[in-house]
Structures are given as structure tokens and as C-alpha cells.
Amino acid sequence: MKSAVIIGATSGIGRELSFELSRRGYKLGITGRRTPLLEEIRDSMNTECHIAEMDVTKTDEAREMLLKLIRKMGGADIIILNAGISGNRHDVVWEDSKKVIDTNVSGFTALADTAWNYFLSENKPGHIVGISSVAALVPNGGNSIYNASKAFVSRYMEGLQVKARKRNLPILLTDIKPGFIYTPMTESRKGMFWVSTVEKAVQQIADAIEKRRYRAFITKRWRMIGWLSRILPTSLFRKFAP
Ligand SMILES: NC(=O)c1ccc[n+]([C@@H]2O[C@H](COP(=O)([O-])OP(=O)(O)OC[C@H]3O[C@@H](n4cnc5c(N)ncnc54)[C@H](OP(=O)(O)O)[C@@H]3O)[C@@H](O)[C@H]2O)c1
């Protein structure tokens, strides 16, 4: 039985992905700050599921907690780094920006590094999945800190991909870039387009993981934005950015 850890599984994409992977027969380890929600998910799973309360912004504790959870599970094949928050859409406020950096950048990196070293120390094939965003590719006047944090996630994943290939390590990195998906994060968001249900999105995420893709746009039509971001001049994106 394959096993996967999902960091940030109490709501939205992480929650639905837990159910999708359980349906596909995975043993799971799920985390988040809201333990009652983790318990509820665990109790409605058909496959073995372990839980760990974890705040990714408390990086030292979170790293220890991840290794403890993996030990409880008897090992992990896939570690999915999904925890993330959005930023302040209107004002530029350091306290808000710091929260995004602490979660989406420091929390992400602390756990990506821990996952990488776990697979290295076990000397076994491993798979790290980072949930980035299409936002990584384009500027955003409204929520610049969020887009910048996701650009960090994608570029870091790319770097680890290169490192794994150059050193011939059996660690696979998958960079997932969702567009808009209906979740608690986007509940009050206006002006969204090509919005996907979370159910459809997690099916495509699970497929990308099982097909061992290096990167995937969710849903697939967002590939077009990826392609346009490569061929159009940045000045155009700056002009039409939200
Ligand atoms: N929805 C979209 O349209 C969309 C598009 C592109 C990318 N994404 C990305 O997809 C990921 C999931 O987003 P979502 O839409 O599913 O949002 P969500 O429903 O708000 O879920 C966010 C998850 O992250 C966890 N989390 C947040 N801060 C945390 C912290 N400090 N420590 C531990 N866990 C934390 C939350 O758990 P607790 O609150 O229990 O800790 C929750 O399980 C995020 O990385 C987001 O940036 C979303």
C-alpha cells in the first residue's frame, strides 16, 4: 500500500485530496492546526489515517512533527506540501506579508527540506509534491506577497528537481499550479474565472501525482496561461494584472 503525507489537510484542496487518495487506496498522514477537523476526516476514511496537529510557521516543531508522523505511519512514499494562506488584497502591511512568508515560504521550505532529507536518509525513492499556484507566473497589484510566495515555491521545486537529476537521486519533485478553485480560501474572492470545483481539481492533482509529472496545471486549461507567460512580454502582464 502506498502512503502519503498531506500538510494542510483540514480544509479545501488538502481535505478533498485526503479523501481522493484514500479512495485510491493510500495510507495517509494528515496535518493542520485544527485537530477536531483532522479527527473528523480520519474517522470517515476507509484506509489507515494518522493525524498530527502542526503549525508550519513554528518550523522547528513542524519539522520534528513531520518525522514523528512518518514514523507512526511506518514510512511515507509521497509528501504533499499544501498548507498555504492568501495575503492582504488591499493594503501593504508588513504584519500580513510576514504571515504569508512564514507560512508559504518558511513553512514550505522547512518541510520540503525535511522531506528531502528523510528520503535521502532512508535511501529510498521518494516523491515531494508542492502546491504552488498559477499566481507564481504573473504579477498581482492586489496581492503581490501571495504571488511572490508562490513564485518562490515553484522556483525552489525546480531547483530541487535539478539537484535530484544532477546527483542521480531517486527523489521526484512535482510542482502543482492550480488556477482558481472553490475553497474557503477563495470564498469571498471576486473576479475569478475558469473556477473549478475542488472535487475535479483534486482528481487532476491525484492523477498528476500518480503519473509522476514534474509539473501540472489544475485544471488543465490553465496551461494556456503558463504558455502565454513564457511568450508574452512582461510589460503586458504588468498592464493587465489585477
Ligand atoms: N483555492 C485556490 O483557488 C488555490 C489556487 C492556487 C493555489 N492554491 C493553494 O492551494 C493550497 C490550499 O489552499 P485552499 O484553497 O485549499 O485553502 P484552505 O481551504 O484555506 O486550506 C488551507 C490549508 O492550509 C492549512 N494551513 C494554513 N496555515 C497553516 C499553518 N500555519 N500551519 C499548518 N497548516 C496551515 C490549513 O489548515 P489549518 O487552518 O487547520 O492549520 C488548511 O488545511 C494553498 O497553498 C493555496 O495557496 C489554492
The ligand as an SDF file (V2000), in Angstrom:
LIG
                    3D

 48 52  0  0  0  0  0  0  0  0999 V2000
   -8.1700   27.7590   -3.8640 N   0  0  0  0  0  0  0  0  0  0  0  0
   -7.4790   28.2150   -4.8940 C   0  0  0  0  0  0  0  0  0  0  0  0
   -8.0610   28.8000   -5.8480 O   0  0  0  0  0  0  0  0  0  0  0  0
   -5.9990   27.9970   -4.9630 C   0  0  0  0  0  0  0  0  0  0  0  0
   -5.3580   28.3220   -6.1710 C   0  0  0  0  0  0  0  0  0  0  0  0
   -3.9860   28.1450   -6.2810 C   0  0  0  0  0  0  0  0  0  0  0  0
   -3.2770   27.6240   -5.2250 C   0  0  0  0  0  0  0  0  0  0  0  0
   -3.9030   27.3120   -4.0490 N   0  0  0  0  0  0  0  0  0  0  0  0
   -3.0820   26.7870   -2.9610 C   0  0  0  0  0  0  0  0  0  0  0  0
   -3.6160   25.5570   -2.5170 O   0  0  0  0  0  0  0  0  0  0  0  0
   -3.2890   25.3750   -1.1260 C   0  0  0  0  0  0  0  0  0  0  0  0
   -4.5480   25.0220   -0.3670 C   0  0  0  0  0  0  0  0  0  0  0  0
   -5.4340   26.1140   -0.4560 O   0  0  0  0  0  0  0  0  0  0  0  0
   -7.0140   26.0010   -0.2590 P   0  0  0  0  0  0  0  0  0  0  0  0
   -7.6230   26.8160   -1.3100 O   0  0  0  0  0  0  0  0  0  0  0  0
   -7.4060   24.5890   -0.0820 O   0  0  0  0  0  0  0  0  0  0  0  0
   -7.1510   26.8280    1.1150 O   0  0  0  0  0  0  0  0  0  0  0  0
   -7.8220   26.4960    2.5190 P   0  0  0  0  0  0  0  0  0  0  0  0
   -9.1330   25.8160    2.3430 O   0  0  0  0  0  0  0  0  0  0  0  0
   -7.7830   27.7720    3.2650 O   0  0  0  0  0  0  0  0  0  0  0  0
   -6.8260   25.4340    3.1730 O   0  0  0  0  0  0  0  0  0  0  0  0
   -5.5650   25.8010    3.6290 C   0  0  0  0  0  0  0  0  0  0  0  0
   -4.9660   24.6460    4.4090 C   0  0  0  0  0  0  0  0  0  0  0  0
   -3.6560   25.0560    4.8410 O   0  0  0  0  0  0  0  0  0  0  0  0
   -3.5540   24.8380    6.2290 C   0  0  0  0  0  0  0  0  0  0  0  0
   -2.7180   25.8590    6.8590 N   0  0  0  0  0  0  0  0  0  0  0  0
   -2.7770   27.2150    6.6860 C   0  0  0  0  0  0  0  0  0  0  0  0
   -1.8870   27.7970    7.5040 N   0  0  0  0  0  0  0  0  0  0  0  0
   -1.2670   26.8150    8.1940 C   0  0  0  0  0  0  0  0  0  0  0  0
   -0.2640   26.7940    9.1970 C   0  0  0  0  0  0  0  0  0  0  0  0
    0.2960   27.9170    9.6830 N   0  0  0  0  0  0  0  0  0  0  0  0
    0.1470   25.6010    9.6780 N   0  0  0  0  0  0  0  0  0  0  0  0
   -0.4100   24.4590    9.2020 C   0  0  0  0  0  0  0  0  0  0  0  0
   -1.3580   24.3970    8.2690 N   0  0  0  0  0  0  0  0  0  0  0  0
   -1.7880   25.5730    7.7850 C   0  0  0  0  0  0  0  0  0  0  0  0
   -4.9800   24.9280    6.7720 C   0  0  0  0  0  0  0  0  0  0  0  0
   -5.0800   24.1530    7.9590 O   0  0  0  0  0  0  0  0  0  0  0  0
   -5.3360   24.7950    9.4190 P   0  0  0  0  0  0  0  0  0  0  0  0
   -6.0500   26.0800    9.2500 O   0  0  0  0  0  0  0  0  0  0  0  0
   -6.1340   23.7520   10.1450 O   0  0  0  0  0  0  0  0  0  0  0  0
   -3.9820   24.9300   10.0090 O   0  0  0  0  0  0  0  0  0  0  0  0
   -5.7720   24.2870    5.6490 C   0  0  0  0  0  0  0  0  0  0  0  0
   -5.8240   22.9020    5.8100 O   0  0  0  0  0  0  0  0  0  0  0  0
   -2.6180   26.6610   -0.6650 C   0  0  0  0  0  0  0  0  0  0  0  0
   -1.2260   26.5120   -0.6710 O   0  0  0  0  0  0  0  0  0  0  0  0
   -3.0460   27.6710   -1.7140 C   0  0  0  0  0  0  0  0  0  0  0  0
   -2.1370   28.7270   -1.8360 O   0  0  0  0  0  0  0  0  0  0  0  0
   -5.2460   27.4980   -3.9070 C   0  0  0  0  0  0  0  0  0  0  0  0
  1  2  1  0
  2  3  2  0
  2  4  1  0
  4  5  1  0
  4 48  2  0
  5  6  2  0
  6  7  1  0
  7  8  2  0
  8  9  1  0
  8 48  1  0
  9 10  1  0
  9 46  1  0
 10 11  1  0
 11 12  1  0
 11 44  1  0
 12 13  1  0
 13 14  1  0
 14 15  2  0
 14 16  1  0
 14 17  1  0
 17 18  1  0
 18 19  2  0
 18 20  1  0
 18 21  1  0
 21 22  1  0
 22 23  1  0
 23 24  1  0
 23 42  1  0
 24 25  1  0
 25 26  1  0
 25 36  1  0
 26 27  1  0
 26 35  1  0
 27 28  2  0
 28 29  1  0
 29 30  1  0
 29 35  2  0
 30 31  1  0
 30 32  2  0
 32 33  1  0
 33 34  2  0
 34 35  1  0
 36 37  1  0
 36 42  1  0
 37 38  1  0
 38 39  2  0
 38 40  1  0
 38 41  1  0
 42 43  1  0
 44 45  1  0
 44 46  1  0
 46 47  1  0
M  CHG  2   8   1  16  -1
M  END
$$$$
